[in-house]
Amino acid sequence: MSRPVFAGFDGDDNPARLLVERVSAPCRKVIMPNDNALSAALMRGEIARKPLAVIMTGQKPSIRSKIAVERFARAEHGILKTSVDCGKVVRFFRENGYDAYLSSGAGNSYCNTVYAEVLKIYPRGLFLHIPTMKNISDFGKLVRAFDKFIGEFNFEQE
């Protein structure tokens, strides 16, 4: 298995793209286009490389300075759940200085669609929502939290 894939959606002021660009932990960085079909195809290609994990990020306007750990995605035939222990993910972020919580709402558009497409073929997919830029009090602290998560979280136990 290779290192984790860390992906975020494109956009000039999208904190997910900026986060992917700024992390320094060993990972394969991917910027997903704001297009469901193209993003899903891109992520299927990344999964074919057999990564250790697939971590995706997008912005969630309703949160402030915390990370929403998405437990599942809604698909046309029901709910798809990640095999990653989301409770451990929340604890990891909290123990390393960044607030996080379990969420059941991966959204209704790009985030949920790409998450569902990944989970259909790769159970170690994980989607983490982050706030919009105006709702992040310290972007450097967020980058450091993700560096630590990508570099130290034990995905192999999942």
C-alpha positions in Angstrom: 0.0 0.0 0.0 1.1 3.5 -0.7 0.7 6.6 1.3 -2.7 8.2 1.9 -4.5 10.3 -0.7 -5.5 13.7 0.6 -8.1 15.5 -1.6 -10.0 18.7 -1.5 -12.3 20.6 -3.9 -11.1 23.3 -6.1 -12.0 27.0 -5.9 -10.0 30.2 -5.4 -11.1 30.7 -1.8 -12.0 27.1 -1.0 -10.3 26.2 2.3 -10.3 22.5 1.2 -8.0 23.3 -1.8 -5.8 25.6 0.3 -5.5 22.9 3.0 -4.4 20.3 0.5 -1.9 22.7 -0.9 -0.4 23.5 2.5 -0.1 20.2 4.3 3.4 18.8 4.5 2.6 15.3 5.7 3.6 12.5 3.3 0.5 12.0 1.1 -0.6 12.1 -2.5 -2.3 15.5 -2.9 -5.4 15.8 -5.2 -7.5 18.8 -6.1 -11.0 17.6 -7.2 -12.9 19.6 -9.8 -16.3 21.0 -8.8 -18.0 18.4 -11.0 -19.5 15.2 -9.7 -18.6 12.9 -12.6 -15.0 14.2 -13.0 -14.3 14.1 -9.3 -15.6 10.6 -9.0 -13.5 9.4 -11.9 -10.4 11.1 -10.5 -10.9 9.5 -7.2 -11.5 6.0 -8.7 -8.1 6.5 -10.5 -6.5 7.3 -7.1 -8.0 4.3 -5.5 -6.6 2.1 -8.3 -3.2 3.0 -6.9 -4.1 1.2 -3.7 -3.6 4.0 -1.2 -3.4 3.5 2.6 -6.5 5.7 2.9 -8.5 8.3 1.0 -9.1 11.4 3.0 -11.4 14.0 1.3 -12.3 17.5 2.5 -14.9 20.1 1.6 -16.3 23.2 3.2 -19.4 23.3 5.4 -20.6 26.9 5.9 -22.5 26.1 9.1 -19.5 25.2 11.3 -16.9 27.4 13.0 -13.3 26.3 13.8 -14.1 22.6 14.0 -14.0 19.5 11.8 -17.1 17.5 10.9 -16.2 13.8 10.6 -18.7 12.3 8.1 -19.7 8.8 9.1 -21.5 7.9 5.9 -22.8 9.1 2.5 -26.2 8.7 1.1 -26.4 6.8 -2.2 -29.3 5.9 -4.5 -29.7 2.5 -2.8 -29.2 3.5 0.8 -26.4 4.5 3.2 -22.7 3.8 2.6 -20.6 3.8 5.8 -16.9 4.2 6.1 -14.9 1.5 7.7 -12.7 4.1 9.4 -13.5 4.4 13.1 -14.9 8.0 13.1 -15.0 8.2 16.9 -11.2 7.6 16.9 -10.8 10.3 14.2 -12.7 12.8 16.4 -10.7 11.8 19.5 -7.4 12.1 17.5 -8.2 15.7 16.4 -9.4 16.7 19.9 -6.3 15.2 21.5 -4.2 17.1 19.1 -5.7 20.5 19.7 -8.5 20.8 17.1 -12.2 20.4 17.8 -14.1 17.8 15.9 -17.5 16.1 16.0 -19.3 13.2 14.4 -21.6 14.3 11.6 -24.4 12.5 9.7 -24.7 15.0 6.9 -22.2 14.8 4.1 -24.3 17.2 2.2 -26.5 17.1 -0.9 -24.0 17.9 -3.7 -20.4 17.4 -4.5 -19.2 16.2 -1.1 -21.8 13.5 -0.6 -21.7 12.4 -4.2 -17.9 11.9 -4.3 -17.9 10.3 -0.8 -20.6 7.8 -2.0 -18.7 7.0 -5.1 -15.5 6.4 -3.1 -17.3 4.2 -0.5 -18.8 2.0 -3.2 -15.4 0.7 -4.0 -13.1 1.7 -1.2 -14.4 1.3 2.5 -11.4 3.3 3.9 -12.6 6.5 2.4 -13.2 9.3 4.8 -14.8 12.7 4.3 -14.0 15.6 6.6 -15.8 18.9 6.4 -14.0 22.1 7.4 -15.4 25.6 7.8 -15.4 28.3 5.2 -12.4 30.6 5.4 -14.3 33.3 7.3 -15.2 30.7 10.0 -11.6 29.4 10.6 -10.0 31.4 13.4 -6.5 30.0 12.8 -5.8 28.4 9.4 -2.2 27.5 10.4 -3.6 25.5 13.4 -6.0 23.6 11.0 -3.0 22.8 8.7 -1.0 21.5 11.6 -3.9 19.3 12.8 -4.2 17.8 9.3 -0.5 17.3 9.0 -0.5 15.3 12.3 -3.6 13.4 11.3 -2.4 12.4 7.9 1.1 11.5 9.2 0.2 9.7 12.4 -3.4 8.3 12.4 -3.3 4.5 12.1 -5.5 3.8 9.1 -4.2 0.2 9.0 -6.1 -0.7 12.1 -9.4 0.2 10.5 
